Amino acid sequence: MTLPRDAGSAPLARHTLDASLRGLGVDSEVRADIALALGEACANVIQHAVSSTAYEIRAQLDPRRCVVDVIDGGGGTSPPNWSGSNDPAYAEHGRGLTLMHAFTDDLEISGRVNKDGSVVHFEKSFN
């Protein structure tokens, strides 16, 4: 799915993926974890990928897990929560990476091959 880089796109992405997961009979707690991680990844793109007008979400579902890639076109500066800094717990921003680690089984953030931008890859088991 390709979405515009604006605040209205994150809820659309979360609801679309949640509907697919619900259709597969995935437990509501697991769906909530995936929605949270997806929302954080989308928020990062919306806030930081200033040279992109759109971003892409790729989701793969099988009977055991969900695999998601959020791909942006880059620009701007690296957000602090992707750099591994330890932001204070009371900080208003910068907890996205911590939350995504807590609510997914596998999280990787990498640069795109031969292109500007980043790929946020996460996986969540349905068990």
N, C-alpha and C positions, 0 to 999 in steps of 0.2 A: 504494500500500500504506500503510495506517495502522498504526503500531506503538506499543506502550506506551513511555513514556520511562523505560526501565530498561536496565541493562547487557546483559541477554540479547538485546535487540532488534538491536543492531548486527551481531553475527555472522549472525543470521537474514537481515538485509537484504543483507549481503555475499554470502552463499551463494545466496540467491534470484536476485540479479542475475547472479552468476557462472554459475549453471546456464543461464540464458537466453543469456548471451554464448557459453558453451561450445557450446550447441546451434546457434548461428549460425556456429560455426567460428572464433571470434575467437581470435587468438594468445594464449597463456598470459601473456606479458609485458604485453600491453595489458590483459588481464583483471586482472592483479595491480595495475597502476596505478589502474584504476578502483576496485578493492576498497579500496585504500589511501585514495583520496580520499573514497570513500563512508564508510569507517570513521571518518575524521577529522571529517567533517560530522556523522555520527551522534553521535560522542563529544561534540562541542560542544553539541548539543541535550541530551543526557543530563546533562551537567554544568551547563549554564547556563540552560536554558529552564524555570525553576522553577515558573512558573504553568501549565505545560502538563502534562497527564497522558499525552499522546500526541503523535506527530509524523507527518508524511506524507512519503513518498518517491514521486516520480514519475519514471519512467525511460522514455525513448523510444529505441528502437533502429531503425536503418535499416542498409542494407548498408555504409555508410561510417563511421558514428559512433554514439556513445552520448551521450545528453543526460540529465542527472540534475538534479532539483530536490529539495532537502531543506528542508522547510517546518516551522517550529516556531511555537508560540503565544506565545513571548516570556516575559517576566518576568525577574527577576534583573538583574544588571548585565551590560554588554557585556563579553565575554571579551577579554582583552588581545590574543590572536592575531587577532582580527577588526579591531582598531583600527589595525593597521599598525605596531605597535611592533616594535622589533628586539630580541627576546629573545635572551640569550646562547645559543650553540650547546649549552652544557652544561646548560641549564635543563631540568627534567623536564617542564614544561608550556609551552605557548605556541608550538609549532612547527607547529601544524596548517595554518595559512595558507601557510607556506613550503612545506610538503610538498605541499599541494594544488596550488599554483602549479607546482611542479616536475613533477608527474605528470599534469597535465591540459593541454589545449590552450587552454582558455578558462575563466576562473573569475570569477564575479561574486557579490558578497554585497550584498543589499539588504534594506530593510524591506518588510514586506507592505503592500499598498495597502489603506487603511481598516481595518486590523487590527493588533493587536500581533504582534510576532514578526519573524522573519527568513527569508529565502530564500537558500539557498546553491545557486547554479546552476553546474554545470560540464559541459564537453563534452570528449570524447576521441575522436580519430579512430582508426580501425582500421588505418590505413596505417603 
